[in-house]
Amino acid sequence: MKRQQLIDYLDELLQADKIRDYCPNGLQVQGRDDIQKVVTGVTASQALIDAAIAANADAVLVHHGYFWKNESPVITGMKYNRLKALLDANINLIGYHLPLDVHPELGNNAQLAKRLNIVDCVGLDPNDAFSVAMKGRFAEPISGSQLSQSLLQLLNRKPLHIDVKDQPLQTVGWCTGGGQSFIEQAALADCDVFITGEVSEQTVHVARELNIDFIAAGHHATERYGVEALGHHLAQQLQLQLDVQFIDIDNPA
């Protein structure tokens, strides 16, 4: 299919024009006009670009692309190497950040909720239709140790668990990736536990003092499944036009 057809489809699917972000969403680096093979991955690292080149991809579709707010605009070093590899191979780079986090079916938050059997999902911020952090409840109450074990098995990462409650966990707040700053909002919303990818030094004190369990399960680990689900969607919906392959470049963070 044509590049612009794919971008138009993704922009509409993910409502990219309605969400304010820290980077451009959609086409970030222009490559060839005709797209047949798409490689998906979490981050547009050099390793993913090299894998896409080896796979003869026409486009790379990622959650973490380039050109972040406040980053240096100069094209040198690592940025030069990545962009040169894409341009030399004539490969398109397509990235969706927050639009992929918040999509109600394919998004990172929705995919994590599906795997943890979280139901009655709503935005943690009731006044934001595109709330990045979410609130719901476990279909069945779960102990802190059981939740940690489930995350270990699901994500293949040992989570950091600040265990402060001596009772089963029912109400849950979560935000994949670097969402630790939402823990106070989750506590104020009477969540028993808040799950995200990363932890900051102060997060531990907040969890203890506001009596809310906190779990950091890995930025990469919690955000694997959105872009993979998006790729599966493209392969199914556009099956006569696109060959889609998910490549996971392991990252312990």
Secondary structure, 3 states (H helix, E strand, C coil): CEHHHHHHHHHHHHCHHHCCCCCCCEEEECCCCECCEEEEEEECCHHHHHHHHHCCCCEEEEEECCCCCCCCCCCCHHHHHHHHHHHHHCCEEEECCHHHHHCCCCCHHHHHHHHHCEEEEEECCCCCCCCCCEEEEEEEEECHHHHHHHHHHHHCCCCEEECCCCCCEEEEEEECCCCHHHHHHHHHCCCCEEEECCCCHHHHHHHHHCCCEEEECCHHHHCHHHHHHHHHHHHHHCCCCCEEEECCCCCCC
